[in-house]
Amino acid sequence: MISNEVIRLISVSDSPELTEEFRAIYEEAFPPDERREWTQMLELLNNPNFRLDGIYHQGKLIGMLSIWNLNEFRFIEHFAIRASERKKGFGTLVIQQMTSRITSTIILEVEDSSTDLAQQRIRFYERCGFWVCKSEYYQPPYSVEKSKVKMLLMSYPEKILEGHFSKIKSMIYRSVYGLDV
């Protein structure tokens, strides 16, 4: 098993740090409807509520993590480990590091359970202590050329209560996707 000391999350503070290697990890991990255009990602680096981290192992970029600080909770917009580095325990270590340093609720989107791969991702997050929210949720389109995507919200360390779902969804839609809801 890999020890925690060999995983480092390094914040990306300006666009020259977003290398083609970083971009390749992002685009490989997420289909077009589930990701921003690269220029949008570069613009977000100026947003004080957005944090983008490179995930490093032994000095090598192996993944990326983007998180929004929405005051009441943290929202993971994207989390990816390079395909060649998956199933080695890196994802679990990143989640453990993140949940140990973030004291508020953490919420993320995950594909609904319609495919085997989506079911594996859901089980991964459940093993890390996340809960599936059963309320219907769609990731809004990132642009007019893209489609909305049926997703599930997951939360840590506690379940999203039915009465809180609408407020959480509105905060995500407004802050992350720029929708006026």
ChimeraX attribute file (.defattr): number of C-alpha atoms within 10 A of each C-alpha:
attribute: neighborCount
match mode: 1-to-1
recipient: residues
	/A:1	6
	/A:2	11
	/A:3	9
	/A:4	14
	/A:5	9
	/A:6	12
	/A:7	20
	/A:8	19
	/A:9	18
	/A:10	14
	/A:11	15
	/A:12	16
	/A:13	14
	/A:14	13
	/A:15	14
	/A:16	9
	/A:17	12
	/A:18	16
	/A:19	9
	/A:20	10
	/A:21	13
	/A:22	17
	/A:23	14
	/A:24	12
	/A:25	18
	/A:26	22
	/A:27	17
	/A:28	13
	/A:29	19
	/A:30	14
	/A:31	10
	/A:32	14
	/A:33	17
	/A:34	20
	/A:35	19
	/A:36	19
	/A:37	13
	/A:38	12
	/A:39	9
	/A:40	11
	/A:41	16
	/A:42	16
	/A:43	11
	/A:44	16
	/A:45	16
	/A:46	13
	/A:47	9
	/A:48	9
	/A:49	15
	/A:50	19
	/A:51	18
	/A:52	24
	/A:53	17
	/A:54	22
	/A:55	25
	/A:56	18
	/A:57	17
	/A:58	10
	/A:59	10
	/A:60	11
	/A:61	18
	/A:62	22
	/A:63	27
	/A:64	25
	/A:65	20
	/A:66	18
	/A:67	20
	/A:68	21
	/A:69	17
	/A:70	15
	/A:71	11
	/A:72	11
	/A:73	19
	/A:74	22
	/A:75	24
	/A:76	18
	/A:77	19
	/A:78	18
	/A:79	21
	/A:80	20
	/A:81	23
	/A:82	19
	/A:83	12
	/A:84	8
	/A:85	13
	/A:86	13
	/A:87	10
	/A:88	11
	/A:89	12
	/A:90	24
	/A:91	21
	/A:92	16
	/A:93	19
	/A:94	21
	/A:95	14
	/A:96	14
	/A:97	15
	/A:98	13
	/A:99	17
	/A:100	9
	/A:101	8
	/A:102	11
	/A:103	11
	/A:104	14
	/A:105	17
	/A:106	22
	/A:107	27
	/A:108	21
	/A:109	21
	/A:110	20
	/A:111	19
	/A:112	19
	/A:113	15
	/A:114	10
	/A:115	9
	/A:116	9
	/A:117	11
	/A:118	15
	/A:119	14
	/A:120	12
	/A:121	15
	/A:122	22
	/A:123	15
	/A:124	14
	/A:125	20
	/A:126	15
	/A:127	11
	/A:128	17
	/A:129	16
	/A:130	21
	/A:131	20
	/A:132	22
	/A:133	18
	/A:134	14
	/A:135	13
	/A:136	11
	/A:137	17
	/A:138	17
	/A:139	21
	/A:140	20
	/A:141	16
	/A:142	19
	/A:143	13
	/A:144	7
	/A:145	8
	/A:146	14
	/A:147	15
	/A:148	14
	/A:149	15
	/A:150	16
	/A:151	20
	/A:152	20
	/A:153	25
	/A:154	24
	/A:155	22
	/A:156	21
	/A:157	16
	/A:158	14
	/A:159	16
	/A:160	20
	/A:161	11
	/A:162	11
	/A:163	8
	/A:164	9
	/A:165	17
	/A:166	13
	/A:167	11
	/A:168	18
	/A:169	15
	/A:170	15
	/A:171	21
	/A:172	24
	/A:173	17
	/A:174	13
	/A:175	15
	/A:176	20
	/A:177	16
	/A:178	12
	/A:179	12
	/A:180	9
	/A:181	9
